[in-house]
């Protein structure tokens, strides 16, 4: 008995939905086995990481906090990836967005008014978009691969943050600590559910996903992104400019990453600190793929990955699992999902030995 | 037993099934030594599958192959070559940047020293009059010369059965004649030839026996020399052939499309630049552009459709307005529609629904967009109209374009453009890979569109198609367009020479 892959006439819609779920389940099984072999409580690790955050109602607010930035960034990345624009530097755009918004925050720290918060958010979006404009320009003008440029600019952004916190952005009252001033009340995101740590950014994440979904499925722009990604020649034939699409996809994904960055600074963190880059921009790549590059899929996938973050923290405490284990679980999810994608396009058929050409 | 009476190749009950299709259903025929045997059928009739099994690329699900009377299992192409089966594919597998000799050496099963191989190549070339410099780089060769490499490659193995898959689809009439001389000489020497084609007059001129396939089944084995082209065509499509109706006594109207000294640099290292292309198409006129593949047809289509822009706006004008500098979207609004040669990924997005595929080109002309938002209901309605008007076999506007057969998708794409009532329509290879029924429907639609006052440009490698369809004809060669000539009373000999690049001056490819 041998197996052979046969191309399906049309990709299976059912499996497109089922494979992400299957990838998560297989991750749980394999992860359990691996950590058991490593001498940990494998079963416990899976339970803590994947189930405890869900069963423990007190942890749900943590999920919202972790999921919000992931969802906002992943929505932008979904749009870019659909257009075959491989922005993997969302982390850098997230940092620069936070820097730009914080710049406005430092200037307006003594002022009051409802306009301060939107202005900071706007600056965040602009900062992220501007940072993504560099690889967009390089790609459109000089055909430089954006995978390289976006990734390299991420490292540059970390040094920019370090420099600013050590000098121009440093709070006069920080006692030498490399950090900015705390944001004022008019600069901090309001809590939207009383008695919890859930802030406005959670609501904004859902709104961003819904708007993106609407634009993606109903507007010419979304159509353009899909055509350019699926069939560049057809896009040109249909009158869509590939370069324009690269620009738009870069600016949108960078802008949303910057938006997530300033929201994080105005929300859970409350100021800019050296530890601000938390890797959301990289993890969001997993979220985008796990969500099938669909804005609403990104919401579900963002929650899923947030579960592993929150669960990982719990497992650290309860069963002394190293936090790096979370990264392993997340990476396994992505790999298994990409591997299972083949089932969407192909079906597995068992063949008799005699049929196999030698 | 006399060896000459034993068929070289015998097929019995060959059956091959693919998911959803029975590609070959109980097919059996035999090829005698020295016989030129035609395998005739429409696209999708199962010819390619059948020869792939003979050449060992696929294995039959059921049935038997006999070689010189002995049952054999041909596991792979190497085994087939060992038996003495050679094959020349429709699409060549040659490295453009390498020489003829290097390409042939790469395709040999045994390792032969270059010097010895060159001697053998020269000997085969002399024997069959296939002249070619072994040290020339493939990218400098014409399509006919490239085919010669493939033939030489097959002949080096001294085959006793040579399979030729649609060999003439890319050749000029003169090159076809030269090819036939070689094939006849091979047959006289005892080599059997299995000749796959759908060009009936060629089969009548060359072959002694024809096996006709339809829908995977053998319908008839006949002698093409006593059949008429029409009778074979009817066996091939399984029904009466519908004649295309050309309205008599048409008068051509005003000039609608004027192309004036259009020049474009070639794209990429092997792209063909356009030089001073000039022609005029009037209302009601069908203008044909003939030529061997790869002589600038693609560049010309892209330049006309607006996918490539000209530096001079006046190089192209529609109804008197210069559009050379306008991109595709604006040209569509001016009334220009186009259909490129490649259906999947160029004229249509295979992953998208048929409704979404109308948005691709019809969104502006048919008002499918308001305030940036796509009116999906109007896209669906229009897709439904196209499906009905052009008898497209599809489940509905929600089917993906990729799920349609080639002929149906082509009908859909042609319908999508024609129902927008363009003032100028440019199509490339309108019936390439399309079955005869769909081809007739597409031809009729083009004629009807012209009769309604549009100007139509048809770019095709199929000279017969152009001669039956067009009022005026020009030949493209090496990116230059010949002087247009009236199809009525056109000289095939002259067209063939133009296709081969004999302009008097500036010949690009040696014939």
Boltz contact constraints between the chains, C-beta under 6 A:
constraints:
  - contact:
      token1: [A, 9]
      token2: [B, 403]
      max_distance: 6.0
  - contact:
      token1: [A, 10]
      token2: [B, 400]
      max_distance: 6.0
  - contact:
      token1: [A, 10]
      token2: [B, 403]
      max_distance: 6.0
  - contact:
      token1: [A, 218]
      token2: [B, 373]
      max_distance: 6.0
  - contact:
      token1: [A, 219]
      token2: [B, 372]
      max_distance: 6.0
  - contact:
      token1: [A, 219]
      token2: [B, 373]
      max_distance: 6.0
  - contact:
      token1: [A, 220]
      token2: [B, 369]
      max_distance: 6.0
  - contact:
      token1: [A, 220]
      token2: [B, 372]
      max_distance: 6.0
  - contact:
      token1: [A, 220]
      token2: [B, 374]
      max_distance: 6.0
  - contact:
      token1: [A, 223]
      token2: [B, 359]
      max_distance: 6.0
  - contact:
      token1: [A, 227]
      token2: [B, 349]
      max_distance: 6.0
  - contact:
      token1: [A, 230]
      token2: [B, 349]
      max_distance: 6.0
  - contact:
      token1: [A, 230]
      token2: [B, 351]
      max_distance: 6.0
  - contact:
      token1: [A, 231]
      token2: [B, 345]
      max_distance: 6.0
  - contact:
      token1: [A, 231]
      token2: [B, 349]
      max_distance: 6.0
  - contact:
      token1: [A, 233]
      token2: [B, 345]
      max_distance: 6.0
  - contact:
      token1: [A, 233]
      token2: [B, 346]
      max_distance: 6.0
  - contact:
      token1: [A, 234]
      token2: [B, 345]
      max_distance: 6.0
  - contact:
      token1: [A, 234]
      token2: [B, 346]
      max_distance: 6.0
  - contact:
      token1: [A, 234]
      token2: [B, 349]
      max_distance: 6.0
  - contact:
      token1: [A, 236]
      token2: [B, 307]
      max_distance: 6.0
  - contact:
      token1: [A, 237]
      token2: [B, 307]
      max_distance: 6.0
  - contact:
      token1: [A, 237]
      token2: [B, 346]
      max_distance: 6.0
  - contact:
      token1: [A, 238]
      token2: [B, 360]
      max_distance: 6.0
  - contact:
      token1: [A, 238]
      token2: [B, 361]
      max_distance: 6.0
  - contact:
      token1: [A, 239]
      token2: [B, 328]
      max_distance: 6.0
  - contact:
      token1: [A, 239]
      token2: [B, 329]
      max_distance: 6.0
  - contact:
      token1: [A, 357]
      token2: [B, 59]
      max_distance: 6.0
  - contact:
      token1: [A, 357]
      token2: [B, 75]
      max_distance: 6.0
  - contact:
      token1: [A, 358]
      token2: [B, 75]
      max_distance: 6.0
